[in-house]
Amino acid sequence: MIKTKSKTSEKRQNKGHHIDVRFTEEEYNQIITNANKCGMHKSNYVHNAVLGHQPKQLMTEGQEEALKSLSAARSELVGIRNALHGLPQEVRKRYFRNERIMKAWIEGVNYLIQHWDTIKENFGG
């Protein structure tokens, strides 16, 4: 029977060296908060941060929803583009000369622009 490494031993190699570091209560709480935001254990967070890696924060639920919404808005635009590309040139010209269609088009684009601003706010941009 062949022995295989467990998943834990594959992820972690025996590092062999240990450094003790002390923190104030406030610093410790900040490390815990930051590690939780990144979905990491505190020791992995500190290890990565000390070695110059920038641990990334997980998305909030609001950010996830904003990203899904952005994807849906993109799908809408792609659908409109594909529909227009499938039409003969003369039909496209007729659509863009129609005031009612152009007004609806501009309102739709304005909505997407406003929605984009909302999404950017959810990402702190």
N, CA, C and O atoms as a printed pandas DataFrame, in Angstrom:
     atom_number atom_name residue_name chain_id  residue_number  x_coord  y_coord  z_coord
0              1         N          MET        A               1    0.835   -1.182    0.000
1              2        CA          MET        A               1    0.000    0.000    0.000
2              3         C          MET        A               1    0.883    1.250    0.000
3              4         O          MET        A               1    1.833    1.342    0.778
4              5         N          ILE        A               2    0.571    2.203   -0.868
5              6        CA          ILE        A               2    1.346    3.434   -0.967
6              7         C          ILE        A               2    0.739    4.478   -0.050
7              8         O          ILE        A               2   -0.468    4.719   -0.073
8              9         N          LYS        A               3    1.592    5.097    0.759
9             10        CA          LYS        A               3    1.117    6.157    1.644
10            11         C          LYS        A               3    1.107    7.476    0.887
11            12         O          LYS        A               3    2.048    7.799    0.162
12            13         N          THR        A               4    0.026    8.234    1.066
13            14        CA          THR        A               4   -0.039    9.556    0.462
14            15         C          THR        A               4   -0.040   10.600    1.561
15            16         O          THR        A               4   -0.469   10.341    2.685
16            17         N          LYS        A               5    0.440   11.768    1.225
17            18        CA          LYS        A               5    0.449   12.858    2.198
18            19         C          LYS        A               5   -0.976   13.322    2.443
19            20         O          LYS        A               5   -1.808   13.335    1.535
20            21         N          SER        A               6   -1.240   13.699    3.671
21            22        CA          SER        A               6   -2.556   14.261    3.960
22            23         C          SER        A               6   -2.622   15.672    3.381
23            24         O          SER        A               6   -1.598   16.289    3.087
24            25         N          LYS        A               7   -3.829   16.161    3.227
25            26        CA          LYS        A               7   -4.008   17.518    2.682
26            27         C          LYS        A               7   -3.329   18.550    3.567
27            28         O          LYS        A               7   -2.780   19.530    3.064
28            29         N          THR        A               8   -3.359   18.345    4.875
29            30        CA          THR        A               8   -2.759   19.298    5.796
30            31         C          THR        A               8   -1.253   19.373    5.578
31            32         O          THR        A               8   -0.686   20.465    5.552
32            33         N          SER        A               9   -0.600   18.220    5.420
33            34        CA          SER        A               9    0.850   18.249    5.252
34            35         C          SER        A               9    1.247   18.801    3.889
35            36         O          SER        A               9    2.343   19.344    3.748
36            37         N          GLU        A              10    0.378   18.678    2.875
37            38        CA          GLU        A              10    0.678   19.250    1.569
38            39         C          GLU        A              10    0.599   20.773    1.618
39            40         O          GLU        A              10    1.399   21.459    0.982
40            41         N          LYS        A              11   -0.355   21.297    2.363
41            42        CA          LYS        A              11   -0.540   22.740    2.441
42            43         C          LYS        A              11    0.548   23.394    3.290
43            44         O          LYS        A              11    1.026   24.483    2.972
44            45         N          ARG        A              12    0.926   22.727    4.358
45            46        CA          ARG        A              12    1.894   23.296    5.289
46            47         C          ARG        A              12    3.156   22.467    5.272
47            48         O          ARG        A              12    3.115   21.243    5.397
48            49         N          GLN        A              13    4.243   23.122    5.120
49            50        CA          GLN        A              13    5.488   22.414    5.279
50            51         C          GLN        A              13    6.010   22.724    6.678
51            52         O          GLN        A              13    5.713   23.777    7.244
52            53         N          ASN        A              14    6.776   21.811    7.218
53            54        CA          ASN        A              14    7.323   22.018    8.552
54            55         C          ASN        A              14    8.333   23.155    8.465
55            56         O          ASN        A              14    9.375   23.032    7.822
56            57         N          LYS        A              15    8.015   24.235    9.106
57            58        CA          LYS        A              15    8.849   25.424    8.984
58            59         C          LYS        A              15   10.055   25.376    9.921
59            60         O          LYS        A              15   11.113   25.903    9.578
60            61         N          GLY        A              16    9.922   24.768   11.071
61            62        CA          GLY        A              16   11.062   24.554   11.942
62            63         C          GLY        A              16   11.545   25.739   12.760
63            64         O          GLY        A              16   12.226   25.534   13.765
64            65         N          HIS        A              17   11.230   26.956   12.383
65            66        CA          HIS        A              17   11.683   28.128   13.133
66            67         C          HIS        A              17   10.482   28.849   13.706
67            68         O          HIS        A              17    9.392   28.834   13.134
68            69         N          HIS        A              18   10.700   29.472   14.833
69            70        CA          HIS        A              18    9.593   30.079   15.573
70            71         C          HIS        A              18   10.058   31.431   16.117
71            72         O          HIS        A              18   11.165   31.545   16.643
72            73         N          ILE        A              19    9.224   32.435   15.990
73            74        CA          ILE        A              19    9.527   33.762   16.532
74            75         C          ILE        A              19    8.356   34.181   17.405
75            76         O          ILE        A              19    7.205   34.134   16.972
76            77         N          ASP        A              20    8.645   34.588   18.622
77            78        CA          ASP        A              20    7.602   35.091   19.508
78            79         C          ASP        A              20    7.484   36.598   19.336
79            80         O          ASP        A              20    8.486   37.314   19.316
80            81         N          VAL        A              21    6.280   37.058   19.215
81            82        CA          VAL        A              21    6.026   38.486   19.059
82            83         C          VAL        A              21    4.918   38.851   20.040
83            84         O          VAL        A              21    3.965   38.094   20.221
84            85         N          ARG        A              22    5.046   39.993   20.660
85            86        CA          ARG        A              22    4.026   40.439   21.611
86            87         C          ARG        A              22    3.310   41.656   21.045
87            88         O          ARG        A              22    3.902   42.496   20.368
88            89         N          PHE        A              23    2.003   41.722   21.347
89            90        CA          PHE        A              23    1.162   42.816   20.872
90            91         C          PHE        A              23    0.367   43.387   22.033
91            92         O          PHE        A              23    0.086   42.690   23.009
92            93         N          THR        A              24    0.010   44.646   21.923
93            94        CA          THR        A              24   -0.918   45.222   22.894
94            95         C          THR        A              24   -2.293   44.622   22.610
95            96         O          THR        A              24   -2.504   43.992   21.574
96            97         N          GLU        A              25   -3.204   44.820   23.521
97            98        CA          GLU        A              25   -4.573   44.314   23.339
98            99         C          GLU        A              25   -5.193   44.900   22.074
99           100         O          GLU        A              25   -5.853   44.197   21.309
100          101         N          GLU        A              26   -4.976   46.177   21.870
101          102        CA          GLU        A              26   -5.535   46.858   20.684
102          103         C          GLU        A              26   -4.934   46.297   19.398
103          104         O          GLU        A              26   -5.657   46.045   18.434
104          105         N          GLU        A              27   -3.616   46.100   19.377
105          106        CA          GLU        A              27   -2.955   45.543   18.192
106          107         C          GLU        A              27   -3.447   44.122   17.909
107          108         O          GLU        A              27   -3.726   43.761   16.766
108          109         N          TYR        A              28   -3.547   43.323   18.978
109          110        CA          TYR        A              28   -4.013   41.943   18.843
110          111         C          TYR        A              28   -5.425   41.909   18.255
111          112         O          TYR        A              28   -5.709   41.129   17.346
112          113         N          ASN        A              29   -6.301   42.759   18.781
113          114        CA          ASN        A              29   -7.676   42.805   18.276
114          115         C          ASN        A              29   -7.712   43.236   16.810
115          116         O          ASN        A              29   -8.533   42.745   16.036
116          117         N          GLN        A              30   -6.823   44.150   16.434
117          118        CA          GLN        A              30   -6.755   44.586   15.035
118          119         C          GLN        A              30   -6.309   43.427   14.131
119          120         O          GLN        A              30   -6.837   43.259   13.032
120          121         N          ILE        A              31   -5.347   42.639   14.593
121          122        CA          ILE        A              31   -4.881   41.477   13.825
122          123         C          ILE        A              31   -6.012   40.477   13.652
123          124         O          ILE        A              31   -6.217   39.951   12.558
124          125         N          ILE        A              32   -6.747   40.213   14.725
125          126        CA          ILE        A              32   -7.876   39.276   14.656
126          127         C          ILE        A              32   -8.916   39.794   13.671
127          128         O          ILE        A              32   -9.417   39.035   12.842
128          129         N          THR        A              33   -9.239   41.066   13.755
129          130        CA          THR        A              33  -10.230   41.668   12.856
130          131         C          THR        A              33   -9.780   41.562   11.402
131          132         O          THR        A              33  -10.557   41.157   10.537
132          133         N          ASN        A              34   -8.524   41.925   11.132
133          134        CA          ASN        A              34   -8.005   41.873    9.766
134          135         C          ASN        A              34   -7.952   40.437    9.237
135          136         O          ASN        A              34   -8.289   40.188    8.080
136          137         N          ALA        A              35   -7.533   39.502   10.080
137          138        CA          ALA        A              35   -7.464   38.100    9.665
138          139         C          ALA        A              35   -8.860   37.578    9.320
139          140         O          ALA        A              35   -9.034   36.868    8.329
140          141         N          ASN        A              36   -9.844   37.931   10.134
141          142        CA          ASN        A              36  -11.219   37.506    9.858
142          143         C          ASN        A              36  -11.742   38.095    8.555
143          144         O          ASN        A              36  -12.431   37.412    7.796
144          145         N          LYS        A              37  -11.417   39.364    8.292
145          146        CA          LYS        A              37  -11.842   39.997    7.047
146          147         C          LYS        A              37  -11.264   39.282    5.834
147          148         O          LYS        A              37  -11.878   39.252    4.767
148          149         N          CYS        A              38  -10.068   38.702    6.010
149          150        CA          CYS        A              38   -9.400   37.998    4.911
150          151         C          CYS        A              38   -9.728   36.506    4.892
151          152         O          CYS        A              38   -9.299   35.782    3.994
152          153         N          GLY        A              39  -10.494   36.050    5.891
153          154        CA          GLY        A              39  -10.836   34.632    5.962
154          155         C          GLY        A              39   -9.635   33.761    6.320
155          156         O          GLY        A              39   -9.539   32.618    5.874
156          157         N          MET        A              40   -8.725   34.301    7.120
157          158        CA          MET        A              40   -7.499   33.591    7.464
158          159         C          MET        A              40   -7.391   33.403    8.977
159          160         O          MET        A              40   -8.021   34.118    9.756
160          161         N          HIS        A              41   -6.580   32.427    9.370
161          162        CA          HIS        A              41   -6.225   32.287   10.782
162          163         C          HIS        A              41   -5.222   33.387   11.106
163          164         O          HIS        A              41   -4.479   33.839   10.234
164          165         N          LYS        A              42   -5.207   33.810   12.358
165          166        CA          LYS        A              42   -4.339   34.930   12.729
166          167         C          LYS        A              42   -2.866   34.638   12.456
167          168         O          LYS        A              42   -2.144   35.530   12.011
168          169         N          SER        A              43   -2.404   33.420   12.710
169          170        CA          SER        A              43   -0.982   33.123   12.485
170          171         C          SER        A              43   -0.640   33.192   10.996
171          172         O          SER        A              43    0.421   33.703   10.638
172          173         N          ASN        A              44   -1.507   32.693   10.128
173          174        CA          ASN        A              44   -1.249   32.781    8.683
174          175         C          ASN        A              44   -1.287   34.235    8.225
175          176         O          ASN        A              44   -0.486   34.643    7.384
176          177         N          TYR        A              45   -2.208   35.011    8.772
177          178        CA          TYR        A              45   -2.308   36.424    8.416
178          179         C          TYR        A              45   -1.014   37.153    8.786
179          180         O          TYR        A              45   -0.449   37.872    7.961
180          181         N          VAL        A              46   -0.546   36.969   10.019
181          182        CA          VAL        A              46    0.674   37.637   10.477
182          183         C          VAL        A              46    1.870   37.141    9.658
183          184         O          VAL        A              46    2.709   37.940    9.241
184          185         N          HIS        A              47    1.950   35.832    9.426
185          186        CA          HIS        A              47    3.043   35.259    8.641
186          187         C          HIS        A              47    3.115   35.920    7.262
187          188         O          HIS        A              47    4.182   36.366    6.842
188          189         N          ASN        A              48    1.986   35.983    6.561
189          190        CA          ASN        A              48    1.964   36.566    5.215
190          191         C          ASN        A              48    2.273   38.060    5.242
191          192         O          ASN        A              48    3.014   38.563    4.397
192          193         N          ALA        A              49    1.705   38.762    6.212
193          194        CA          ALA        A              49    1.923   40.208    6.299
194          195         C          ALA        A              49    3.395   40.526    6.581
195          196         O          ALA        A              49    3.949   41.454    5.992
196          197         N          VAL        A              50    4.025   39.770    7.470
197          198        CA          VAL        A              50    5.427   40.007    7.818
198          199         C          VAL        A              50    6.336   39.756    6.621
199          200         O          VAL        A              50    7.357   40.426    6.468
200          201         N          LEU        A              51    5.973   38.798    5.774
201          202        CA          LEU        A              51    6.798   38.490    4.603
202          203         C          LEU        A              51    6.487   39.391    3.413
203          204         O          LEU        A              51    6.982   39.168    2.308
204          205         N          GLY        A              52    5.663   40.410    3.650
205          206        CA          GLY        A              52    5.412   41.397    2.604
206          207         C          GLY        A              52    4.237   41.081    1.698
207          208         O          GLY        A              52    3.968   41.821    0.752
208          209         N          HIS        A              53    3.533   39.987    1.974
209          210        CA          HIS        A              53    2.348   39.666    1.183
210          211         C          HIS        A              53    1.193   40.528    1.669
211          212         O          HIS        A              53    1.102   40.828    2.859
212          213         N          GLN        A              54    0.332   40.918    0.780
213          214        CA          GLN        A              54   -0.817   41.750    1.134
214          215         C          GLN        A              54   -2.045   40.842    1.161
215          216         O          GLN        A              54   -2.658   40.611    0.119
216          217         N          PRO        A              55   -2.422   40.317    2.348
217          218        CA          PRO        A              55   -3.626   39.492    2.393
218          219         C          PRO        A              55   -4.840   40.277    1.905
219          220         O          PRO        A              55   -5.024   41.438    2.271
220          221         N          LYS        A              56   -5.652   39.648    1.092
221          222        CA          LYS        A              56   -6.816   40.306    0.499
222          223         C          LYS        A              56   -8.054   40.048    1.350
223          224         O          LYS        A              56   -8.285   38.938    1.828
224          225         N          GLN        A              57   -8.840   41.104    1.524
225          226        CA          GLN        A              57  -10.089   40.958    2.266
226          227         C          GLN        A              57  -11.111   40.237    1.404
227          228         O          GLN        A              57  -11.138   40.391    0.183
228          229         N          LEU        A              58  -11.947   39.452    2.060
229          230        CA          LEU        A              58  -13.053   38.798    1.366
230          231         C          LEU        A              58  -14.095   39.852    1.014
231          232         O          LEU        A              58  -14.177   40.896    1.662
232          233         N          MET        A              59  -14.884   39.579   -0.006
233          234        CA          MET        A              59  -15.958   40.506   -0.371
234          235         C          MET        A              59  -17.070   40.446    0.666
235          236         O          MET        A              59  -17.370   39.389    1.222
236          237         N          THR        A              60  -17.667   41.591    0.910
237          238        CA          THR        A              60  -18.836   41.634    1.780
238          239         C          THR        A              60  -20.037   41.136    0.978
239          240         O          THR        A              60  -19.963   41.001   -0.244
240          241         N          GLU        A              61  -21.143   40.864    1.674
241          242        CA          GLU        A              61  -22.357   40.434    0.962
242          243         C          GLU        A              61  -22.819   41.510   -0.008
243          244         O          GLU        A              61  -23.270   41.200   -1.111
244          245         N          GLY        A              62  -22.710   42.774    0.395
245          246        CA          GLY        A              62  -23.095   43.878   -0.486
246          247         C          GLY        A              62  -22.236   43.915   -1.739
247          248         O          GLY        A              62  -22.733   44.181   -2.834
248          249         N          GLN        A              63  -20.943   43.648   -1.576
249          250        CA          GLN        A              63  -20.044   43.638   -2.723
250          251         C          GLN        A              63  -20.343   42.456   -3.646
251          252         O          GLN        A              63  -20.283   42.590   -4.868
252          253         N          GLU        A              64  -20.664   41.299   -3.061
253          254        CA          GLU        A              64  -21.028   40.140   -3.876
254          255         C          GLU        A              64  -22.277   40.432   -4.692
255          256         O          GLU        A              64  -22.342   40.120   -5.881
256          257         N          GLU        A              65  -23.267   41.032   -4.044
257          258        CA          GLU        A              65  -24.498   41.383   -4.751
258          259         C          GLU        A              65  -24.231   42.405   -5.853
259          260         O          GLU        A              65  -24.797   42.317   -6.942
260          261         N          ALA        A              66  -23.364   43.373   -5.560
261          262        CA          ALA        A              66  -23.018   44.388   -6.556
262          263         C          ALA        A              66  -22.330   43.746   -7.757
263          264         O          ALA        A              66  -22.600   44.112   -8.901
264          265         N          LEU        A              67  -21.443   42.790   -7.497
265          266        CA          LEU        A              67  -20.746   42.109   -8.585
266          267         C          LEU        A              67  -21.728   41.300   -9.434
267          268         O          LEU        A              67  -21.629   41.294  -10.661
268          269         N          LYS        A              68  -22.665   40.625   -8.791
269          270        CA          LYS        A              68  -23.692   39.880   -9.532
270          271         C          LYS        A              68  -24.539   40.827  -10.366
271          272         O          LYS        A              68  -24.883   40.530  -11.510
272          273         N          SER        A              69  -24.867   41.961   -9.784
273          274        CA          SER        A              69  -25.665   42.959  -10.478
274          275         C          SER        A              69  -24.909   43.507  -11.679
275          276         O          SER        A              69  -25.490   43.711  -12.745
276          277         N          LEU        A              70  -23.626   43.744  -11.506
277          278        CA          LEU        A              70  -22.794   44.228  -12.602
278          279         C          LEU        A              70  -22.742   43.204  -13.726
279          280         O          LEU        A              70  -22.799   43.558  -14.904
280          281         N          SER        A              71  -22.636   41.959  -13.362
281          282        CA          SER        A              71  -22.618   40.886  -14.358
282          283         C          SER        A              71  -23.939   40.844  -15.121
283          284         O          SER        A              71  -23.955   40.655  -16.337
284          285         N          ALA        A              72  -25.044   41.020  -14.401
285          286        CA          ALA        A              72  -26.357   41.026  -15.055
286          287         C          ALA        A              72  -26.484   42.216  -15.999
287          288         O          ALA        A              72  -27.016   42.076  -17.101
288          289         N          ALA        A              73  -26.004   43.386  -15.583
289          290        CA          ALA        A              73  -26.058   44.578  -16.430
290          291         C          ALA        A              73  -25.211   44.375  -17.679
291          292         O          ALA        A              73  -25.606   44.781  -18.772
292          293         N          ARG        A              74  -24.059   43.753  -17.522
293          294        CA          ARG        A              74  -23.204   43.471  -18.672
294          295         C          ARG        A              74  -23.917   42.528  -19.635
295          296         O          ARG        A              74  -23.860   42.717  -20.850
296          297         N          SER        A              75  -24.580   41.526  -19.101
297          298        CA          SER        A              75  -25.319   40.583  -19.948
298          299         C          SER        A              75  -26.397   41.299  -20.753
299          300         O          SER        A              75  -26.624   40.991  -21.923
300          301         N          GLU        A              76  -27.059   42.261  -20.106
301          302        CA          GLU        A              76  -28.086   43.038  -20.808
302          303         C          GLU        A              76  -27.467   43.804  -21.981
303          304         O          GLU        A              76  -28.008   43.805  -23.087
304          305         N          LEU        A              77  -26.333   44.453  -21.728
305          306        CA          LEU        A              77  -25.679   45.221  -22.784
306          307         C          LEU        A              77  -25.199   44.313  -23.920
307          308         O          LEU        A              77  -25.321   44.668  -25.092
308          309         N          VAL        A              78  -24.662   43.162  -23.580
309          310        CA          VAL        A              78  -24.211   42.220  -24.604
310          311         C          VAL        A              78  -25.397   41.740  -25.432
311          312         O          VAL        A              78  -25.303   41.608  -26.652
312          313         N          GLY        A              79  -26.516   41.478  -24.754
313          314        CA          GLY        A              79  -27.724   41.055  -25.471
314          315         C          GLY        A              79  -28.203   42.115  -26.449
315          316         O          GLY        A              79  -28.579   41.801  -27.578
316          317         N          ILE        A              80  -28.189   43.367  -26.017
317          318        CA          ILE        A              80  -28.608   44.472  -26.896
318          319         C          ILE        A              80  -27.644   44.590  -28.078
319          320         O          ILE        A              80  -28.065   44.729  -29.226
320          321         N          ARG        A              81  -26.360   44.533  -27.782
321          322        CA          ARG        A              81  -25.361   44.622  -28.853
322          323         C          ARG        A              81  -25.534   43.503  -29.869
323          324         O          ARG        A              81  -25.498   43.741  -31.077
324          325         N          ASN        A              82  -25.723   42.281  -29.377
325          326        CA          ASN        A              82  -25.889   41.144  -30.278
326          327         C          ASN        A              82  -27.142   41.279  -31.127
327          328         O          ASN        A              82  -27.141   40.941  -32.310
328          329         N          ALA        A              83  -28.221   41.781  -30.510
329          330        CA          ALA        A              83  -29.462   41.970  -31.259
330          331         C          ALA        A              83  -29.263   43.005  -32.360
331          332         O          ALA        A              83  -29.731   42.814  -33.483
332          333         N          LEU        A              84  -28.577   44.094  -32.050
333          334        CA          LEU        A              84  -28.326   45.133  -33.055
334          335         C          LEU        A              84  -27.399   44.634  -34.164
335          336         O          LEU        A              84  -27.614   44.938  -35.337
336          337         N          HIS        A              85  -26.381   43.877  -33.799
337          338        CA          HIS        A              85  -25.458   43.370  -34.815
338          339         C          HIS        A              85  -26.137   42.393  -35.766
339          340         O          HIS        A              85  -25.721   42.241  -36.915
340          341         N          GLY        A              86  -27.181   41.736  -35.282
341          342        CA          GLY        A              86  -27.890   40.784  -36.124
342          343         C          GLY        A              86  -28.833   41.435  -37.123
343          344         O          GLY        A              86  -29.368   40.758  -38.001
344          345         N          LEU        A              87  -29.042   42.735  -37.002
345          346        CA          LEU        A              87  -29.970   43.439  -37.888
346          347         C          LEU        A              87  -29.229   44.030  -39.092
347          348         O          LEU        A              87  -28.063   44.411  -38.989
348          349         N          PRO        A              88  -29.912   44.099  -40.215
349          350        CA          PRO        A              88  -29.299   44.766  -41.367
350          351         C          PRO        A              88  -29.056   46.251  -41.063
351          352         O          PRO        A              88  -29.736   46.835  -40.219
352          353         N          GLN        A              89  -28.095   46.845  -41.747
353          354        CA          GLN        A              89  -27.711   48.239  -41.536
354          355         C          GLN        A              89  -28.897   49.183  -41.665
355          356         O          GLN        A              89  -29.029   50.107  -40.863
356          357         N          GLU        A              90  -29.743   48.980  -42.631
357          358        CA          GLU        A              90  -30.894   49.873  -42.847
358          359         C          GLU        A              90  -31.863   49.831  -41.663
359          360         O          GLU        A              90  -32.408   50.862  -41.268
360          361         N          VAL        A              91  -32.072   48.666  -41.111
361          362        CA          VAL        A              91  -32.976   48.538  -39.957
362          363         C          VAL        A              91  -32.373   49.252  -38.747
363          364         O          VAL        A              91  -33.082   49.937  -38.010
364          365         N          ARG        A              92  -31.065   49.090  -38.545
365          366        CA          ARG        A              92  -30.399   49.784  -37.434
366          367         C          ARG        A              92  -30.537   51.296  -37.584
367          368         O          ARG        A              92  -30.821   51.997  -36.613
368          369         N          LYS        A              93  -30.338   51.791  -38.788
369          370        CA          LYS        A              93  -30.476   53.236  -39.032
370          371         C          LYS        A              93  -31.894   53.688  -38.711
371          372         O          LYS        A              93  -32.090   54.751  -38.123
372          373         N          ARG        A              94  -32.875   52.893  -39.093
373          374        CA          ARG        A              94  -34.271   53.243  -38.825
374          375         C          ARG        A              94  -34.524   53.312  -37.317
375          376         O          ARG        A              94  -35.202   54.224  -36.842
376          377         N          TYR        A              95  -33.979   52.343  -36.560
377          378        CA          TYR        A              95  -34.146   52.358  -35.099
378          379         C          TYR        A              95  -33.560   53.627  -34.495
379          380         O          TYR        A              95  -34.187   54.265  -33.650
380          381         N          PHE        A              96  -32.374   53.986  -34.923
381          382        CA          PHE        A              96  -31.705   55.132  -34.316
382          383         C          PHE        A              96  -32.264   56.464  -34.799
383          384         O          PHE        A              96  -31.937   57.506  -34.230
384          385         N          ARG        A              97  -33.078   56.455  -35.810
385          386        CA          ARG        A              97  -33.774   57.677  -36.221
386          387         C          ARG        A              97  -35.112   57.822  -35.502
387          388         O          ARG        A              97  -35.722   58.891  -35.532
388          389         N          ASN        A              98  -35.567   56.757  -34.859
389          390        CA          ASN        A              98  -36.859   56.760  -34.166
390          391         C          ASN        A              98  -36.685   57.404  -32.786
391          392         O          ASN        A              98  -35.935   56.905  -31.948
392          393         N          GLU        A              99  -37.383   58.508  -32.567
393          394        CA          GLU        A              99  -37.229   59.264  -31.320
394          395         C          GLU        A              99  -37.609   58.432  -30.094
395          396         O          GLU        A              99  -36.927   58.503  -29.072
396          397         N          ARG        A             100  -38.665   57.658  -30.176
397          398        CA          ARG        A             100  -39.117   56.848  -29.045
398          399         C          ARG        A             100  -38.068   55.798  -28.670
399          400         O          ARG        A             100  -37.782   55.592  -27.490
400          401         N          ILE        A             101  -37.508   55.149  -29.661
401          402        CA          ILE        A             101  -36.487   54.136  -29.401
402          403         C          ILE        A             101  -35.238   54.778  -28.813
403          404         O          ILE        A             101  -34.652   54.247  -27.869
404          405         N          MET        A             102  -34.834   55.902  -29.358
405          406        CA          MET        A             102  -33.631   56.576  -28.848
406          407         C          MET        A             102  -33.834   57.067  -27.415
407          408         O          MET        A             102  -32.911   57.005  -26.603
408          409         N          LYS        A             103  -35.023   57.549  -27.102
409          410        CA          LYS        A             103  -35.304   58.010  -25.740
410          411         C          LYS        A             103  -35.211   56.833  -24.761
411          412         O          LYS        A             103  -34.622   56.951  -23.686
412          413         N          ALA        A             104  -35.801   55.700  -25.148
413          414        CA          ALA        A             104  -35.730   54.501  -24.298
414          415         C          ALA        A             104  -34.275   54.040  -24.157
415          416         O          ALA        A             104  -33.851   53.634  -23.076
416          417         N          TRP        A             105  -33.524   54.105  -25.245
417          418        CA          TRP        A             105  -32.114   53.716  -25.231
418          419         C          TRP        A             105  -31.322   54.594  -24.259
419          420         O          TRP        A             105  -30.556   54.083  -23.443
420          421         N          ILE        A             106  -31.505   55.898  -24.347
421          422        CA          ILE        A             106  -30.782   56.837  -23.479
422          423         C          ILE        A             106  -31.179   56.626  -22.021
423          424         O          ILE        A             106  -30.320   56.665  -21.140
424          425         N          GLU        A             107  -32.459   56.405  -21.754
425          426        CA          GLU        A             107  -32.897   56.139  -20.381
426          427         C          GLU        A             107  -32.249   54.862  -19.847
427          428         O          GLU        A             107  -31.828   54.811  -18.691
428          429         N          GLY        A             108  -32.170   53.838  -20.686
429          430        CA          GLY        A             108  -31.535   52.578  -20.280
430          431         C          GLY        A             108  -30.058   52.762  -19.976
431          432         O          GLY        A             108  -29.552   52.238  -18.984
432          433         N          VAL        A             109  -29.373   53.504  -20.827
433          434        CA          VAL        A             109  -27.950   53.759  -20.616
434          435         C          VAL        A             109  -27.750   54.592  -19.352
435          436         O          VAL        A             109  -26.844   54.307  -18.568
436          437         N          ASN        A             110  -28.577   55.614  -19.141
437          438        CA          ASN        A             110  -28.475   56.431  -17.921
438          439         C          ASN        A             110  -28.682   55.586  -16.675
439          440         O          ASN        A             110  -27.980   55.766  -15.679
440          441         N          TYR        A             111  -29.640   54.664  -16.722
441          442        CA          TYR        A             111  -29.884   53.771  -15.589
442          443         C          TYR        A             111  -28.634   52.943  -15.293
443          444         O          TYR        A             111  -28.231   52.805  -14.138
444          445         N          LEU        A             112  -28.026   52.393  -16.348
445          446        CA          LEU        A             112  -26.825   51.579  -16.140
446          447         C          LEU        A             112  -25.671   52.398  -15.575
447          448         O          LEU        A             112  -24.908   51.900  -14.747
448          449         N          ILE        A             113  -25.538   53.639  -16.009
449          450        CA          ILE        A             113  -24.482   54.516  -15.482
450          451         C          ILE        A             113  -24.719   54.792  -13.998
451          452         O          ILE        A             113  -23.784   54.733  -13.199
452          453         N          GLN        A             114  -25.959   55.092  -13.628
453          454        CA          GLN        A             114  -26.276   55.328  -12.222
454          455         C          GLN        A             114  -26.054   54.059  -11.405
455          456         O          GLN        A             114  -25.551   54.115  -10.283
456          457         N          HIS        A             115  -26.428   52.922  -11.971
457          458        CA          HIS        A             115  -26.244   51.641  -11.289
458          459         C          HIS        A             115  -24.752   51.360  -11.092
459          460         O          HIS        A             115  -24.349   50.850  -10.047
460          461         N          TRP        A             116  -23.949   51.686  -12.075
461          462        CA          TRP        A             116  -22.503   51.517  -11.981
462          463         C          TRP        A             116  -21.944   52.312  -10.802
463          464         O          TRP        A             116  -21.098   51.816  -10.058
464          465         N          ASP        A             117  -22.423   53.559  -10.634
465          466        CA          ASP        A             117  -21.971   54.380   -9.512
466          467         C          ASP        A             117  -22.318   53.723   -8.178
467          468         O          ASP        A             117  -21.513   53.757   -7.247
468          469         N          THR        A             118  -23.487   53.137   -8.075
469          470        CA          THR        A             118  -23.899   52.431   -6.858
470          471         C          THR        A             118  -22.975   51.250   -6.595
471          472         O          THR        A             118  -22.569   51.012   -5.458
472          473         N          ILE        A             119  -22.647   50.515   -7.645
473          474        CA          ILE        A             119  -21.757   49.368   -7.504
474          475         C          ILE        A             119  -20.374   49.820   -7.044
475          476         O          ILE        A             119  -19.776   49.186   -6.174
476          477         N          LYS        A             120  -19.859   50.908   -7.618
477          478        CA          LYS        A             120  -18.545   51.430   -7.225
478          479         C          LYS        A             120  -18.537   51.800   -5.745
479          480         O          LYS        A             120  -17.547   51.562   -5.053
480          481         N          GLU        A             121  -19.632   52.379   -5.255
481          482        CA          GLU        A             121  -19.712   52.751   -3.837
482          483         C          GLU        A             121  -19.619   51.510   -2.947
483          484         O          GLU        A             121  -19.021   51.566   -1.872
484          485         N          ASN        A             122  -20.206   50.383   -3.386
485          486        CA          ASN        A             122  -20.141   49.150   -2.609
486          487         C          ASN        A             122  -18.716   48.609   -2.523
487          488         O          ASN        A             122  -18.391   47.865   -1.598
488          489         N          PHE        A             123  -17.876   48.973   -3.469
489          490        CA          PHE        A             123  -16.486   48.530   -3.444
490          491         C          PHE        A             123  -15.555   49.597   -2.891
491          492         O          PHE        A             123  -14.334   49.453   -2.951
492          493         N          GLY        A             124  -16.125   50.661   -2.356
493          494        CA          GLY        A             124  -15.307   51.703   -1.747
494          495         C          GLY        A             124  -14.561   52.549   -2.754
495          496         O          GLY        A             124  -13.529   53.138   -2.431
496          497         N          GLY        A             125  -15.078   52.617   -3.987
497          498        CA          GLY        A             125  -14.370   53.344   -5.050
498          499         C          GLY        A             125  -14.878   54.672   -5.230
499          500         O          GLY        A             125  -14.388   55.410   -6.085
